[in-house]
Amino acid sequence: MMIARILSAIVLLALAASVAPAQAQDAAPQRPGAVAPADKDDTPNAAPAAPARTPAATLDKLFERLAAAKTPEEAKGIANLIQRRWSRSNSPTADLLMTRAQTAMKAKQLDLAIELLDRVISLEPDWAEGWNQRANALFIAGDPIRSMLDIGEALKREPRHYGAMLGLGTILRQQGDDKRAMVAYRRALEVYPQLEAIKSAVESLKIDVDGRDA
């Protein structure tokens, strides 16, 4: 239990530390492909070139829309787009292995799923979803400590991964660490305010963590 508490504290601290740089980048985004001032001077009557939108910039915009969504239905549509981008790596081989791993998990072939996800992570160690999916498999297999380690790796690579945060909160709550579970849930709620599973989790813990007068 002590190891789990120490590990959860490390994961939450890493998450908190990783959020600030992402927000700072949003405040002053750099747009690759923007036309330089000298080029504009050479062709004053030409329409300005549209800045290229990188995958990261597109994802940032989707997260802005997710946070501002007014209804669960609107938010779910945006979340689906985010998850589609998360589900793609830079490697067709890793993508194929991920598909096979998910099929194995559905069939409850957890050892096979974990083995396939080990290979995914070896091929694409910077792919947050590889770590997140192995965390899911490990949790289902009854290994919450290793699951938390993988959640930490996923959040290092994608601090806005509300699914990983929700998983972390679930593990911490099962271990009786309601305060740290609430930290994880509330961070997830900041990213995805309309997700009912997170709202319900926060509401169910509010009295125990914050007290009846909160």
Summary of the structure (lengths in Angstrom):
residues: 214
radius of gyration: 19.9
end to end distance: 28.6
largest distance: 68.4
contacts: 626
relative contact order: 0.12
helix: 74%
strand: 0%
